[in-house]
Amino acid sequence: AGGGYAEVSSGSSYIQAVGWDDSRCPVARTLLTYSQSENPKSPHFSDQTRLYAGERWVTSRFCEKDIARSPDLRVVRVHERR
């Protein structure tokens, strides 16, 4: 890797903590410690690494109502060609 960013060769990678409260939906926090992208120009190059360093997590959504409330929700409809 370039730009002073060390090559990831081992260690924690995907971390997930799941619990349940009074609702039927799990309460889940996740993190990809070395981020999603290898491209230094991508906004996802070190985003989750910074979260990890700051002891913060990403909220995961498993139930329909939680997914619908996501500020990042994007719906893509795929139709089969006939």
Backbone torsions as a table, in degrees:
resi	resn	phi	psi	omega
1	ALA	NA	155.2	-178.6
2	GLY	-111.2	177.8	175.5
3	GLY	69.1	26.8	178.3
4	GLY	77.4	10.0	-179.4
5	TYR	-98.8	113.5	-173.8
6	ALA	-65.9	146.5	176.2
7	GLU	-67.0	132.1	178.0
8	VAL	-87.0	118.5	-179.0
9	SER	-119.3	-20.7	178.5
10	SER	-166.0	171.8	177.8
11	GLY	111.4	-172.9	179.2
12	SER	-62.5	139.5	178.6
13	SER	-126.5	-71.2	178.8
14	TYR	-102.4	124.9	-179.7
15	ILE	-120.8	135.4	178.5
16	GLN	-138.6	130.8	174.9
17	ALA	-120.1	125.8	-175.8
18	VAL	-127.6	137.6	176.0
19	GLY	-144.1	174.5	179.1
20	TRP	-130.1	140.7	173.7
21	ASP	-110.1	-149.2	-178.0
22	ASP	-76.1	-10.2	179.5
23	SER	-89.5	174.1	179.7
24	ARG	-84.8	-11.1	-177.7
25	CYS	-90.6	139.1	176.1
26	PRO	-70.0	151.2	172.9
27	VAL	-101.4	112.5	-172.7
28	ALA	-128.2	139.9	174.5
29	ARG	-125.7	136.3	-178.0
30	THR	-133.4	166.0	178.1
31	LEU	-162.6	135.6	171.6
32	LEU	-106.6	98.9	-166.0
33	THR	-58.3	-29.8	-178.4
34	TYR	-102.0	14.3	177.3
35	SER	70.8	178.1	-170.6
36	GLN	-93.6	-31.8	-171.1
37	SER	-111.9	146.4	173.1
38	GLU	-93.2	-5.6	-177.5
39	ASN	-86.9	113.9	-178.5
40	PRO	-59.3	-19.1	179.8
41	LYS	-87.4	-9.7	-179.4
42	SER	-78.0	142.8	175.0
43	PRO	-66.6	-12.3	-179.9
44	HIS	-101.6	13.0	-178.7
45	PHE	-65.8	-42.0	-178.2
46	SER	-139.4	17.2	-175.7
47	ASP	-61.3	-47.7	-178.6
48	GLN	-78.1	-24.2	174.2
49	THR	-63.7	-41.4	177.2
50	ARG	-65.3	-39.2	175.7
51	LEU	-60.2	-46.4	179.8
52	TYR	-58.8	-44.7	179.6
53	ALA	-64.0	-31.6	179.3
54	GLY	-91.8	10.0	-179.8
55	GLU	56.0	40.2	177.1
56	ARG	-115.4	161.8	-174.6
57	TRP	-127.8	168.2	172.9
58	VAL	-100.9	133.7	177.0
59	THR	-78.7	125.7	176.8
60	SER	-98.3	145.1	-177.2
61	ARG	-120.6	124.0	-178.2
62	PHE	-114.0	-26.3	-177.5
63	CYS	-99.8	148.2	-174.7
64	GLU	-52.1	-44.3	-177.4
65	LYS	-65.5	-35.8	178.2
66	ASP	-72.0	-39.7	178.1
67	ILE	-62.5	-43.9	-178.6
68	ALA	-63.1	-27.5	-179.6
69	ARG	-85.8	-5.1	-177.5
70	SER	-64.2	130.1	176.9
71	PRO	-68.3	-15.9	-178.8
72	ASP	-100.5	7.5	-176.8
73	LEU	-60.6	131.6	174.4
74	ARG	-133.9	127.2	179.3
75	VAL	-103.8	125.5	178.1
76	VAL	-121.5	120.3	179.1
77	ARG	-96.6	127.3	-179.5
78	VAL	-112.9	126.7	179.9
79	HIS	-114.8	138.0	177.6
80	GLU	-76.7	134.8	176.4
81	ARG	-73.9	142.4	179.5
82	ARG	-117.8	NA	NA
